[in-house]
Amino acid sequence: MKPTRSTALIALLTLGAISAAARGEDVYVLTAPATAELAAAAQQREAAQAQALAERRQRMIDECVANHGYEEDCVREVDTELRAEGARIIHVRPPQ
């Protein structure tokens, strides 16, 4: 009996379903220390990103003030620009 296209297609689909099921059974469970290490690493990464953003924001404000001389306008302009880039702005001190 000669295999037809539909038979070959069914065989490929079955093979794909079997391999997908086999991959789905691979479950990794992290131990408590490993989970704590991952959480600590994520917190360090977030803190580093926040620090880098704060430093960049301050540099942008300083540059704007040096070029234009109005700090209030520069703060507003820099915050608007950073928000447009998708950054989350966190003010260290309340607006005056």
C-alpha positions as CSV (number, residue, x, y, z in Angstrom):
1,M,0.0,0.0,0.0
2,K,1.4,3.4,-1.1
3,P,1.3,6.2,1.5
4,T,-0.7,9.2,0.5
5,R,-0.3,12.8,1.4
6,S,-3.0,12.6,4.0
7,T,-1.4,9.6,5.6
8,A,2.0,11.4,5.7
9,L,0.3,14.6,7.1
10,I,-1.5,12.6,9.8
11,A,1.8,10.9,10.8
12,L,3.6,14.3,11.0
13,L,0.8,15.8,13.1
14,T,0.8,12.8,15.4
15,L,4.6,13.0,15.8
16,G,4.3,16.7,16.6
17,A,1.6,16.1,19.2
18,I,3.7,13.4,20.9
19,S,6.8,15.6,21.0
20,A,4.8,18.6,22.4
21,A,3.3,16.3,25.1
22,A,6.8,15.1,26.0
23,R,8.1,18.6,26.3
24,G,5.1,19.6,28.4
25,E,6.0,16.9,31.0
26,D,9.3,18.5,31.8
27,V,8.5,20.3,35.0
28,Y,11.2,22.0,37.0
29,V,10.6,22.8,40.7
30,L,12.9,25.4,42.3
31,T,14.0,24.9,45.9
32,A,13.4,27.7,48.4
33,P,17.0,28.9,48.3
34,A,17.0,29.0,44.5
35,T,13.8,31.0,44.5
36,A,15.2,33.4,47.1
37,E,18.4,33.8,45.0
38,L,16.3,34.6,41.9
39,A,14.2,37.1,43.8
40,A,17.3,38.8,45.3
41,A,18.8,39.0,41.8
42,A,15.6,40.5,40.4
43,Q,15.5,43.1,43.2
44,Q,19.2,44.0,42.6
45,R,18.5,44.4,38.9
46,E,15.5,46.6,39.5
47,A,17.5,48.7,42.0
48,A,20.3,49.2,39.5
49,Q,17.9,50.2,36.8
50,A,16.2,52.7,39.1
51,Q,19.5,54.1,40.1
52,A,20.6,54.4,36.4
53,L,17.4,56.1,35.5
54,A,17.7,58.6,38.4
55,E,21.2,59.4,37.4
56,R,20.2,59.9,33.8
57,R,17.3,62.1,34.8
58,Q,19.6,64.3,36.9
59,R,22.1,64.6,34.1
60,M,19.4,65.6,31.7
61,I,18.0,68.2,34.1
62,D,21.5,69.6,34.7
63,E,22.2,69.8,31.0
64,C,18.9,71.5,30.4
65,V,19.5,74.1,33.2
66,A,22.9,74.8,31.8
67,N,21.5,75.4,28.4
68,H,18.3,77.2,29.3
69,G,18.6,78.3,33.0
70,Y,15.1,77.4,34.3
71,E,15.0,74.4,36.6
72,E,11.3,74.1,36.9
73,D,10.7,74.0,33.2
74,C,13.6,71.6,32.7
75,V,12.3,69.2,35.3
76,R,8.9,69.2,33.6
77,E,10.5,68.8,30.2
78,V,12.8,66.0,31.2
79,D,10.0,64.1,33.0
80,T,7.8,64.4,29.9
81,E,10.6,63.1,27.7
82,L,11.3,60.2,30.0
83,R,7.7,59.3,30.2
84,A,7.5,59.3,26.4
85,E,10.3,56.8,26.4
86,G,8.2,54.6,28.7
87,A,10.2,55.3,31.9
88,R,8.4,55.3,35.3
89,I,9.4,58.6,37.0
90,I,9.8,58.5,40.7
91,H,10.3,61.8,42.4
92,V,12.6,61.8,45.4
93,R,11.2,65.0,46.9
94,P,7.6,66.4,46.5
95,P,7.1,69.2,44.0
96,Q,7.4,72.7,45.4
